Amino acid sequence: MTKNTLRAAGLALSAGLVITAAAHDPARETKLVHSEPGSNAWNEGHAPADWQAEIRRYHGHVGPWNVLGWRIGQAALREFKSPWGAHELEVVCYLPLQTPFTCLVDGLSVGTGNSQGRLDLRMAEVLTWEESFVAVRRKDGKGGVLELRPVPGYLKSIMDQPLEKLDALSHECSEQPEARLFKAVRVGRAESASQ
């Protein structure tokens, strides 16, 4: 050992810290267990009967941003013919990493059954809200990538709104035709998800 290593070890011991040297031992490695997509013991969740109540429970309130996420999530499931909570899809939400934009992610979780903890719902940062979109693909690679891009005019209409308007804006978002809220574009391979 060098003098510096010994000195650091002595300082650590005098501070009450325990230092251990660990050698790599392949026999002690833990194997990561990943749940498989589809209906199985790892995927026992059920779509909420009352999506608004679930958003309120999960997020703390219902607002137009998380309702927009729920609507986008529902559209993704429909487009890929995937059941809620089957974890067959990977969802990446590109948005500025600040509220209210990130509220969309909680709506996506309620809308699809995906979660950040399972790594099938992720956030990626973009620098301006105009660049925001959600990319979705099947884990089996079939069907290409679906980009769901919020309509900029709609996003402008829900920005910087007072709290007393959240209920009305949330209701409006839940009732609007999808085309007024977001555009869906398929990119990549155009294979059918049923192949």
WOSUL-V529735 format. One record per run of one state. SS is the DSSP state (H for helix, E for strand, - for the rest). FROM is the first residue (numbers start at 1). TO is the last residue. If there is no record, write none. Layout:
SS;FROM;TO / SS;FROM;TO
//
This chain:
-;1;2 / H;3;14 / -;15;25 / H;26;28 / -;29;50 / H;51;59 / -;60;63 / H;64;80 / -;81;88 / E;89;95 / -;96;102 / H;103;112 / -;113;120 / E;121;125 / -;126;128 / H;129;131 / -;132;132 / E;133;138 / -;139;144 / E;145;150 / -;151;151 / H;152;158 / -;159;162 / H;163;175 / -;176;177 / H;178;181 / E;182;187 / -;188;195
//
